[in-house]
């Protein structure tokens, strides 16, 4: 069902209260925060949804306005209260040392446009382009799917079953939006024309990320369940298998191989789409973990080694793996990744602000930019038909489009 804008102010407050950040409220003692004007208001407003660690363990921000941009994406407050809270947080929790990204200059020029999603606190993620050019996203913690018209900036949201908590989505060729019900163990389909929702129960408790295959089937990962799945959208036939620990990102190669990133072990998987047998490639280092991956035109598999602060390339033919240190070092935590014209784009999620990084394999050189609202982590990226990069910032509730300016990228 659509959420009309005229009732947005009520629903945003309600949803952000019910679902804000998915963190159970915890009793907080006054000693958990420094004693200064505004502390009681912070405890009353923020700890309805958060534990104290969300503030005390944060990267910190330099100004009241920066802090207001963070919590303003989570809940609507009267300006006087927002100013009081912002002043308190800026005074008591300034930026932590060592979290600033190492930004690398270079020849490429980009333009980043960002849009704020209507419902605060929904933790937007996983944007993708539909056949009509609209941009869709999941509002995981508010159980909504959102649609953006990038030409006008108009947005609308579609409410899903309250316990769905959609993690990722993929549009099909007819414009239907398929999503993973990460909290209710379903694969869902939304018909945007009617608002009708179809849910297909899965054995896996937490469907995570998914991708359509040229054979018409939908393949998905289930991280905590340790499972991989295949769904025939026409017949509803569902096949699920057990796999290595915490399968995460998923991509389909040009030859039909389904590639799996593992976030619970140091492996990348290559799954046969018919038999669902998986061949595993070990990533050097027992602590290596891969969240996202993508493929270049030559069939090379590019990945982020999140725990080691590196990006890497797997040659499927030989099994050879090459890795490069990300500019901001071992704590940079590369997360999302996409390949555009054989150039690798990813983010450094451990930095504040979140940094967008471009890596040119031909020259083995990096270039990077600070994301304007970079407080909330890009968790997935997608490439549009015209070569734009779709990103998001979960904590600041924004969907973004990165446009590579004409003449800026030699590829």
Secondary structure by P-SEA (a helix, b strand, c coil): ccccccaaaaaaaaaaaacccccccccccccccccccaaaaaaacccccccccccccccccccaaaaaaaacccccccaaaaaaaaaaaaaccccccccccccccccbbbbbbbbbcccccccccccccccccbbbbbcccccbbbbbcccccbbbbbbccccccccccccccccbbbbbccccccbbbbcccccbbbbbbbccccccbbbbccccbbbbbbccccccccccccccbbbbbbbcccccbbbbcccbbbbbbbccccbbbbbcccccbbbbbbccccccccccccccccbbbbbbcccccccccccccccbbbbbbccccccccccbbbbcccbbbbbccccccbbbbbbcccccbbbbbcccccccccccccccccbbbbbbbcccbbbbbbbcccccccc
